[in-house]
Amino acid sequence: MSGQPERVLSPAGSPAWLVTEYAAVRRLLNDPRLSRFAHPNPEHAPKFTHSEMIGAPLYDEDIDRLRAKGTEEFIAPIFKLGEQERLEEIVDAEVDAGFERMRESGSPCDIRHLLAYPMPPAVTSTLIGVPEPLRVQVRELANDASNINDGEISRGAATELTGLFLDLLRENPPESRDFMIGNIRRAIDRDGKTAEDVRLLAEMLKGIQIAGQMNATTTVEKALILMLTDERQRELFLADEAIVDDAIEEILRVGHPVFRRNSGSPRFALDDLEVDGVEIQRGDLVILDFESANEDPKKFTCPARFDIERRPAQHLAFGYGLHYCAGARLTRIELKSVLTQVFREFPKLRLVSDHQWRRREELLSGGVREIFVEW
């Protein structure tokens, strides 16, 4: 694994720099000269994927600062430590709903379709304040907006999803008022916002929905596959409740056991910078490969091995520093809720024999299309 950035092509075919070493990825995550959403010249920026949401940068630097301020004001409070109990209640309710769908379907069933796929989007929609009748529509629009291969599908879904959130911000339905939409609407009523401000806030909610379902769904899926395919680790996990938190960190660290991510995470250089002797120019696309960094042998012993007894080391699954995921706490709660309950609800849960895996090519987070289980 080279410490220097390597010249590659992005999934959309644009020139990019790929960074895979743990130390370099960690350092660049905390470098203000790299941005996830802003670019010095957005109209002429390199393209990461064909997705409207994960393709080219969305803003110039001034608008990106407003977006970051909105995240801090309206989004971060939902995930603060004092909200832990409410988050756990919301997650547990959606996990229970997934178990009920499994029981209704009967053995065998697709646990991805019935639990891992619907649960994180439903939780995220609840926290945003999406009324229950709209949640499946929001989930499917967010899924299509994340399509990295078909720009037409992605653009259409992203536009429709922005419009849906604009409508909810205008209407502020009762079920939204204790969540993100309610927080934003109170600020609009208190301070006044231009139409462009409100559109930016709707786009921010769209980004939260996509982030809250795309990566979390693949992470829950990964956790289930790891536990279902490694009998020793599963037995260790079930035998000792004290190991749960360490197990979750190891699940977050290790790569997907079936299919890797389809690419890393994009950043755009706001200024010239040097990375381990390589000159990166202002405006260049930089791809940070979290999966490779989390399996860097210079940082982790036997890095490809899934070992829940591994003493926790700081993985980069949620980023680091300036670019640390606001939903990290929520994803940990989701993993804990699923893993501490699924084998209690279904003690004989196992993969069906001769399981055939199919890859999700259209999402950046990759993963599989089905996980067929029986009990």
N, C-alpha and C positions, 0 to 999 in steps of 0.2 A: 504494500500500500504506500503510494508516494505521498509525501507531505506537500508537494507543490500542486497548485491547480493545473488541471489538464484541459487542453482545448478539445471540445466536443461539439456536437450538434444537439440542440434541444429537441424534445419530441416533435416540435413544429418545424424543425429544420434550420433554426437560427443558430449562428455561432454563439457559444457559451463557454464559461469556465466551470469545470466540475471540481468540487472540493470534497474529499472523502476522509481525510485524517481527522481524528477526534479533536486534537488540540487546535487545528486550524479552523474547523467548523465552529467550535465553541468560541474561539476568539472573534470570528467574523459575525456570529450572532449578536455580539455585544458591540459591534462597530457601527456608529451612527452614519458612516459613509455608505452603508448598504441599506436599501429600503425594500420592503415586501410589496408596497403598493404604488410608490412614487417613482418618477423618472424625470431627468432633466428636460426631456423632449418626448413626451408620451406618444405623439403621432408617428415618430420615427424610431420607436424602441424595438429591440429584438423581441420576437414572439417566443414564449415558453411552450405553450400548447395551443390548440385550437379552441379551447374553452373560453367563453366570455369572462368567466370568473378567475381562471387560472392560466390566462394566456399572456396578454400584454399588461403593463402597469395601467392602473385605472385613473391616476390623478397626477397633477403636478405637485411640487413639494408643498406649496401653500395649502392646497386643499387637503393633502395628506395630513398636515398638522391639525386641521379641523377635525378630520376623521379620528385621529388618535385622541383628541380631546373628548369627542363624543363617546368613544369607547370607555375612557376613564370615568366620565360623568354618569353614563347611563347603563353600561354593561357590567363593569367591574363590581359595583355594589351587590349585584345579584349573586355573585360567587364568593363573597367575603366569608370569613370564618363564622361570623354570627349567623349566617344563613344555612349552616351545615345541616341542622335538623330538618329544615324545610326541603332542602335538596334531597336528603335521604328519603323522605316520605314520598316525594314526587317520583324518584327513581324506583323505589320499591313497588309503588303502585303499577308502574309500567312493566316492571319485571314480572310481577304477579299476573298481569294481563297476558304476557307472553307465555307463561306457564299454562294458563287456562286455554290459550289457543292450541298449545301442544296437546293437552289432554283431550280437547274436542276433536282434534285431527286424528289422534291415536297413533300408535306405533306401527310402522316407521313413519317419520315425518322429517321435514326440512327445518331444522332448528334455526338456520339462518333466516329463512323467510318468516318464521313465526316469532322469533325472539331477537336475534342479533340485528336484523335489518330494521324492524319497526320501532324498537325501544329507544335508541338514542335520538332519532328525529322527533319522536313524541315528547321526550323530555325537553329537548331544545325548544320546540314549539310552545310548550307549556310555559317555559321561563321567558320566552319572548312575549307571550300573551296572545297567541293565536287561538281563537275559539275552536273548540273540539271538532265541529263539523268541517272545518277547513284544513285540518292537520294532514290528512292523507294527500290532499291536493298540494299543499305546501311541500310535503316530503318528496313527491314525485317531480314537482317543478325544480326543487333544489337538486335532485339527482340528475335531471336532464341538463340543468345549467352547469353542472360539473363535468359534462362530457368533454373529454380532452381531444377527441378524434373528429367530431362533427360540429363545426362551428355554427351551422345553421340551427341545429337542435339547441345548442347551448345558448345562442343569442335570443331565440324565441322564448325559451323558458326563463332566462334571466330577466328579460323585459316584463314578462307576465308576472313574475314574482315580485319585482319592484313595484309594479302597479298594485298588486294585492296588499303589500305592506303600506303603500301610500293610502289606500282606502282604509286600512285599519287605524292608521294614525289620525285620519280625519274623523272616523266614527268613534274611536276609543270605546269599544264595547265593554260592558261591565266586567267580563272575565279577563280583560286585559289590564285593568287599572292597578293591580298590585305587582305588575311585572314590567318588563322593559318598555313596552308600548305605553303603559300608563306613566312611567317615569318621563318618557320623552314628551308625551302630550302635555303633562303638567309644565314642563319647561317651555313648550311652545306657547301655552296660554299665559305663562308668567312673563316671559321675556320677549315674545314675538319672534318669529323666524321667517325669513324669506322663503319663497317657493323653492329656491335652489338649496337652501339649508335643509328643508324638510325632505327633499329628494335625496340628499346626501345621507340623511339619517335613515331613510327607507333602504338605501343601498347598504348601509352598515348592518341593518337587521338581516338583510338578505345574506350578507357575508357570514353573520353569526349562525344563521340556520344551516348554511352549507358546511361551515367548519364543524359545527356541533354534530352533524350527522355523518359526514363523509369519513373523517378519520376515526371517530368513535365507533362507528359500525364495524370498520375493518379491525379495530383493536379488540372489540368484544369477540368478533369472529375468530381472530387469531388466538385469543385466550382459550376459547372453547376447543379449537383444534389442538392446541398444545396439550391441554389436559386430557383430551380424548385419545391422543396418540402416544402419550408417554405414561405408561402405567405406574412406574416408580415415582415420578414427580406428583402424579395425582394422589397416590397413597400417602406420600409425605404431606401433601397439602391437607388432606382430609384428616390426618392423624394429629395435627397440631395447629390449633387456631392461632397460636402466637406467630406463626410463619406467614400469615395471610398478607400482611403489608409488604414483606420482603418478596413474596411470590408475585405480587402485582407489579413491583418495580422491575423484576426480572422479565415478566411478560412484556412490559413496556420497552425494555431494552432490546430484547432479542428480535431478530427479523422474523417475518412471516414464515411459518414452517413449510408452506406449499408454494406460494408465489411471492416474490419480492414486490415492493412498490414499483410502479411503472416509471418513476423518476424521483428525484429529490425535491427540495423546496426552493423556489426561485427568489433571487434578490437582484436588485438593480443598483449599480454603482452611481452614487450622486456626485462623487469626486474621484479623481485618480487615486489609486492606492497600490501598494506593493504587498504581495502575499508570498512569503517564503521565496523571495527573489524573482517572482513573476509580476510584471507590470500589468495592472488591470486599469483600463481606461474608463473615464467618466462615461456613463451610459451603457457599459457592458452588462450583459446578463451573467450572473453567477448562480450556479446550482449547488446548494448545500445538501449533501447526501447523508441524511441522519442515520439511515440503516447501516451504511458502511462505517460511519463514525462510531456507532454504538457496538460495532464488532471489530474495532481497531485492536489488534493484539498488543500494541504498545500501551494500551489503557486497561484492557481486560484479559484475564487469563482464560485460555480455552474459550474464546469469545463466541464461537458458533454454538456452543453447548448450552442447552436450556437447563438451568440449575437453580431451583428456587431457594437453595441453601446458600447461594452466592451472597457474600456480604455486599450490601448495597453500595454501588459506586454511582456517581452522578451521570446518569444517561442524558441524552439530548432529545428524547422522544417529544418533549414539549418545548424544545428550544432552550434559550438561555438568555439571561440579562434583559436587554432591551426588547428582545423578541421571544418572550416567554408567554406561552399560551394562557389566556385568561380562563379557559375552561379546563385546565389541568386537574383541579380539585374535583370537578364534576365527572371527568372520565374515570378517575380513581374510584369514586363512589359507585359509578355504574359497574365497573369491573368487580368490585367487592360484593355488590348486591347479587350479581349473576353467579359468581363463583362460589360464594358461601351458601347459596340456596339451591342451585341447579341439581347437585348430586344428592341433596337431601330430598328434594321433590321427586327425583328420578334416580334412585340408588343404582339401578342397573344400566344407566345410560351408556351407550357405546355407539361408535360409528357402524353403519351397516357394512357387511362384508363386501369386499371388492368395490369399495367406494371409488368412483371416477370423478376426479376434480376438473372443473372448468374455470378458466381464468376470467376475471373482469378486466377487459382490455381498455374499457372506455373511461375508467376512473383513475385519477392520479394515485390514489391509495391502493389500487390493485385489489387483491384478494380473490375470493372464489364466488361462484354463483350459487352454490348450494352446499349445505352440510347435512347429509341424510343420516339420521340417528334412529336407534331403536332402544327399547327398554323392556 
